[in-house]
Amino acid sequence: MFGKVVIANRGEIAVRIIQTCKRLGIQTVAVYSQADRSALHVRLADEAFEIGPAPAAQSYLNADKILTVAKTSGARAIHPGYGFLSENDEFAEAVEHAGLVWVGPPPTAMARMGDKLVARQVAQKAEVRVVPGTGEMDSADAALVAANDMGFPLLLKASAGGGGKGMRVVKSAGELPSAFERAQSEALRSFGNPALYLEKFVRRAKHIEIQVFGDTHGNHVWLGERECSIQRRHQKLIEESPSVALSEQVRQQMGQAAVALARGCGYVNAGTVEFLFDVDTEAFYFLEMNARLQVEHPVTEMVTGLDLVAWQLRVAAAEVLPLQQEDVQCRGVAIECRLYAEDPLAFLPDTGRLKVFLPPHGEGLRLDSGVVQGDVVNAYYDPLLAKFIVHGADRTQAIARMRGGLERFAVAGVTTNLAYHRAVMADADFQQGRHLTDFVDAHKMDVSLSQEVAQTLAQGAAYLYQQRQQRLEEAFSKAQDGWPQEGPH
């Protein structure tokens, strides 16, 4: 195992990786922008290096700066987390060419899975069913001809896309030309690749994903599924494992399909194979493969009892996977709510100082956070503050623990989506497992009461702020890890 790792990321995932590295005795090197000089991941790392101004393009996406940090610090490996450079096969290749270990899949596998059209071809070769669709459409006119043959509604999707960018639902022929133009422009702006294709839109569907792992010795396993149907703008809000929608037979078929796909593209390390599940026919279709650690990986960790970041590091160090498929066991139910600094209905981001940030504690509760009370939430990066995860013996207990935890979660200083999560947990369709991928649009949540509860909690907690602030600062200064040794500010 290598002794020092650069974490090419920020926020909660950087903190999460640092925690596992410390447990494994691996020294950590943080990178940070000027806006993140006092961020939590910087305070917790053993060393930290500034890599540029606040905009991500000049800092967290600056591959040369990150490679320089690795060389200067004497690190042996780079862990990219998720987002930023995590799925950039050119960066992964540069890391390997520099004689460093890339804690992720091979660049060749990343390149194949990063292009959705190529990924569909890999899936078909592995005999994994894909959503009916087309190849690349070079014009709106060509797309219209194909769309009329396929029938509406349809999805326009960017071949190099992700996070819902370059994606449009098209309900009629009249909508297609303008949707094509907008999707193509967004794809070019976001990914530098304007390629689009069409997929059949499945009306009543759930979004199911399978966690897979491969090692350099040819072993592959899948670690259960996660349901991620509740999304806003094609970005996930709530995840759970297992899915109430899957029979054991379908679950096994989906897991085996995911492993077949991973083997088919020579996949190594952590990856997630995403499927669309038609609730009416129980057919499932391959959507895409995320060649990295997922945001929602704690859900899998809670039901399996495994540390997936530790698995990533061990696989990157050429160790054999610690479990074979027959040894993998999933117990109970886990649910994760993503806590964003955003309006709970419009989903527009907010900024400010966290005057109060008091998460609940208790049995079966976990918080993965990149902030603490007193930190500033800025406008430069994704507004994800934390992930709140619960585990229960069954889904009823997990929902009850999540509801209780959300009601005790107090935040003040920025607007958050806590109220939205409280409303979802109380919704009958969610409680009965009837929620589909259109949940956010189909269910207009009444968050007024929840907002009132949240405000009361925040006001009740605010009086602790001044007293706790001094104690928090003292705790940081006395902590064993303390502030990192400084690579030059």
N, C-alpha and C positions, 0 to 999 in steps of 0.2 A: 504494500500500500504506500502510495506517495505521501510525503510528509507535509506538503503545503499546497493549497488550492486557491486560485483566484476565482472569486465569484463575480461574474460579469453581469451583474444585475443590481436591483435595489429593492426596497420595500419588504413586504412580508416574505417573499420567496427567498430573498437574500438572508433574512433572519433565520428562516427555516433551515436553509442549508448550513448556516453557521452552527446551529444547534447540533445537528448530526455530526458535523466535522469535529466539534469539540468532544463529543462522546466517543468518537473513534480516535481521538488523539491527533487529528490533522490540524495544522495551523491554517488560518484563514486570512486571505487578503481581500479587502473590500476596495471597490472603486466607487467614486462618487463625483457628481457634478457640483458646481458651485452652489446650486440651490439645496443640495443634500449634505452640506458640510457637517451639520450636526444631526443627521438622520440616525435612526436606531441601528441600522445595519453597520454604520460607520463606527458607532460607539462599541458595538459588540465584537467586531473583528479584531484579530491580533495586529494587523497592519491595515493602513488605508492610504489610498493615493487619489488625488484629484485628477480627473481626466478631461475637464473642459467646462464650458458654460452650461447653463441650465437646459437649453434645448437638447433633446435626446440625440438629434443628428450630429451634434457637436460633442457629445459625451458618451452616453451608453451605447450608441451605434458607431462609435469611432473605433473600428477594429484595430487600427495601428496603435492607438494609445493603450488599448487593453493588452495587446501583445507586448508592448514596451514595459507595462507594469509587471507582467509575468516574468520577463527577463530580469528586470531590476530587482524584484523581490526574491528571485530564486525559486519561484513556484514551479511545480512539476506538471500541474494540470489546471484546466479551466472548466468551471461548471457554469453553463449559461442560464440556468433557471428556465423560465418561460418568457415569451415575448422578446423584444429587442433582437438580439442576434442568435437566439436559440435555434431557429430553423433556417439559418443562413448557411447553406452548404459551402459557400466560398470561404466564409470565416472558419468553419470547422476544418476545412482543408488547409487553410493558412496556419491554424493551430498545430495541426499534425506536421506540416512542413517545417515548423519552427522547433520540432523535436519535443513538443508538449503532448500531454494526454487530453483528448477531448472527451469530456464526461457526457456522452450522448451517442447517437447512432452514427454509423459511417456516413461520410459526406455523400457517397453514391446513393445510399438508401434515402437520405434526406432529399436529394435532388429528385429522385423518382417519386417520392411521396409528396413533395412540395408542389408538383404540377398535378392538378386534379385530373386532367385528362389522361396523363400518363398513369396516375394511380388507378384510374378506372380500368385501364388496359391490364395492369398488373393483377388487379382483382379478378378480372375475367379469366386471365390465364390460370389463376389459382382456383378457378371454378367457384368464385364468390360472387353472388348475384349483386348487380348494381342497379340503381334507379334507372329506368328507361330514359335514354337521352340521346344526345347528338355528339358529334365531334366539334371542333372549333368552328364557330360561325364568323365569317369574315365581314359580314355586313348585316344591317337590319333587314334588308330584303331577303337574304338567304335564310335568316332566322325566321322570318315570317312564313316562308314556304314550308320550312320544317315544322313550325308551330302549328300550321293549319293541318298538317298530316298527323301530328301527335295529338292535337286537341288541347284545349285550355281547361283549367289553369296550368301554368308552367312556371318554372324558376329559371331566370337568367342568372348564371353564375360565372364568376371570374376564375379562369383556370389556375391562376396563381394566388387565389384569394384566401381569406381567413378573417375571422371575427365579424362576419356579416358584410364586409366591404365588397363592393362590386356584385352585390346580389339583389335581385328584384323579383317580386312575385308579379306575374303578368296574367291578368284574368281574361283579357280579350285581345283580339287582333289590333284594335284601335290603340291599345296601351303600349304595344310592343315597340314601335319606333322610338318614342321618347324614352322609354325604359332602357332600351338598348344603348342609346346615346349617353344617358346618365351613368349606367353601370360601367360602360367602357371607359368613360372619363374618370370615374372613381377608381377603377382597376389600374389604369395607367398612372394616376396620381399616387396611389397607395403602394403599388407593387412594381411599377415600371414595366408592366406587361398588360396590354389591353385585351388579351385573348378572352373570349366569352364562349360559353356553350349553354345548351338548354337541357333541363331535366324535367321530367313529369312531376307535378306537384301532388304529393300524397295528402289528401284532405284531412284524414283522421289518423294522425301519427304520433308516436312517441319517439323521442331522441334517446337512443341507448348507445353506450360506448363500452368497449371492453379494454381493460388494462392488460397489456402484454409486456413481456420481458424476454429478451434473448441475450445469450452470452457468446463469447468468442469461440466457444467449444461446440457450437451447433445446437445447444439446448434452447427450447422455447416453452414458456408457460403463459397461461392467462389467469388473472387474479380476480375473477368475478366481473360483474358489470356495474355501471353507474347509470342511473336515469337522469337526464338533464333537460327535460321537456320544458321547464319554465324558463323562458328566455325573453329578453327585451332586445329588439333590433338584432336578433340572431346571436346575442351574447348571453351566456348562462347566468342565472340568478340563484337558482336552488338546485342542488344535486342530491341524490340519495342512492343507497345500495342496500339490498338488491332492489330491482324494479318489481312492483306488484303485478306488472302486466305479463311477465314472462312465465311460461310453464317451465318445468325443469328440462323438458325435452328441447324446447326452443333455446333455453339458456345454453345448454351444452352445444347445440348446433352453432350458435352464434360465437361461442368461445372457440370452437374448433375452426370456424371460418376465419376468425381473427388471427389465430396462430398460423393457419395456412397462408394467409396474406403476408404475415411477418416473415415466414420462411421464404416466401416467393420473392421478396425483395432484399434478402440477405440482411435482415434487420437485427441489430444488436442494441442493448440497453433498453430504457423505458420508452414505450410508445402507447398510443391510444388509437384503437380502430373504432370509428364512429359509424353507427348504423341508423337507418330510419325504420321503425317498426310500425307496420300497418295493423292497427288494432282490430280491424274488421276481418282481415284475411289471415293474420298472424304471420305474414311474410315479412322478412327483413331484407334491407338493401344496404349495401356498402355506400357510404357517403365520402369519407376521407380518412386519412391517417395523420395524426399529429405526431410528428417525429421529435418528441420532447417529453418532459414531465408536465402533466396537466395541472392547471390551477386547482382542480378538485381532487387531487390525489389523496388528501387526508381522509376522504370518505372510504376509499379502499383500505387505507391503513387502519381505520377504526374497526372494520369488519374482519380483516385478516390478522391484525396484530403485528403487521410487518412495517419496517421502516424502508420506504421505497427510495429515499435519498441514499441510505446506506447501501441498498442494492445497486443503485447507479454507480456509486463510487467503487464498490467491489468488482462489478462487471468491467468498469473502465480500467481497473488494475489487473484485468485478465483472470479474475477468479471465476470459478464455476458457480452457476446459480445455486443458492443454498437449498432450494426445494425442487422436487419433481412435481409433475401435475397432480399425481395422486396424493401428494402431501399437503396440497393447498386446501385450507379450510376457511370458510366464511361463517361468521357467527353474528347473529343479531342484525340490527338495522342501524345505519348511520345516515344522517341528514346534514347537509352543509348549506348555510345561508351566507352569501357574499355581502358584506357590509360596505356600501359605497357612500362617499360624500356626494350625495345627489338628491334632487327632489324625488319624493317617493311615488309621484304619479307621472310627471313629465320626464323623469330620468335625465335631467340636466345636471351637470356636475356643479359642485359648490366648493368654495375655498374658505380658509380662515384658520384660526388657532383653536386647537382642541382644549377648551377651557375645562371640560369634564370628559373623561374617557374611563368609565368604570365598568368593565365587563363582569359578568356573573361568574361565580365559581360553584362547583358542586360535582356530584357523581355523574360520570358519563359526559362531561362538558369539556370542550377543547377550544382554544382560541389560537389561531395563527395570525399574528399581527405585525405590521411594520411600523406602528406608531404607538406612542404612549401619551398620556395626558401632558399637555403643554406643547406638543409638537405642532408645527404649521403644515397645513395641507395646501399645496400650491397648485397652480393651473398647468404645470408643465407635463404632468404624467397622468396615467390612469388613476381615477379617483378611488380605487380599491383601498380601503383602510384595513380590513381584516376579514378573516373567514371564521365564522362561528360554527362549530361542528358538535353534534351530539351523537351519542350511541345509546341504544336501548335494546332490551331483549327482543322486542318486536316493534312493529311500526307504530302501534298505538302509544307505547311508552316513549319511543323516540320523538314523536310529535309532541307529546305532553312535555317532555324535557325541553324541547326547542321552544315551545310556547312560554314555559316558565322562565327560561333563560332570557328570551327576548324581552319579556316584560321587566326583567331586572337589569337589563343592559341600559346604562345611562350615558348619553353623549350630548355635549353642548358645545357651541362655538361654530359648528358647521351643521347644515341640514344633512340628514342621512336617510337611507331607505329602510331603517328599522321598522317604521310604521307599515311599510308595504309587506315586509316579511311577517309581521304579526298578523296582518289581515289574511295573507295566504294560508298560514298555519290554521286559521279559524275557518277557512273556506270548506264547505261540505264536499265539493268536487275533489279538492286536494286530499282531504281526509279519507275519502273513499277510493282514491287512486284513479279517478276519472279524468285527471288533467292531461291535456294534449299540448302539442307544440304551439297552438294558438291561444294558450291560456291567458297570456298578458293582454292580448287584444280582445278576447271574448269575455273576460271578467274585469269589469270596472270596479276596482277595489275601493271601498269606503274606508279611508284611512283617518278620518277626522277624529274618531274616538281614540284610536291608537296614537295619533299625534298628541292629543291631550294628555294621555297617559305618559307618553315620552317626555313631554314638556314638564309635567309634574315631577317625574323622576329626575330630570336634569336639574330642575330648580332645587329639589330636595338634596341633590348631591353637590350642588355648586358651593355650598357653605364649607364643604370639606376641601375645596380646591386650594385655598391659600395655605391651610395647615399641611395638606399632603404634598404640596409643591416643594416645600423645603425638605421634607423627608425623602421625596423621590430623588432630589438632587444629591442629597447626602448618601443615599443608597447607591447611586451610580458611581460616585467618587470612591466609595469604599468597596465596591464589588470586586470580586477576585479578578474578573476580566478587565474591568475598568475601561478606560479609553484606549484605543489601539496605539501601538507604537507607530510613529509617524514615518511613512514614506512621505516625502515632502509635500506639504500643503501648497 
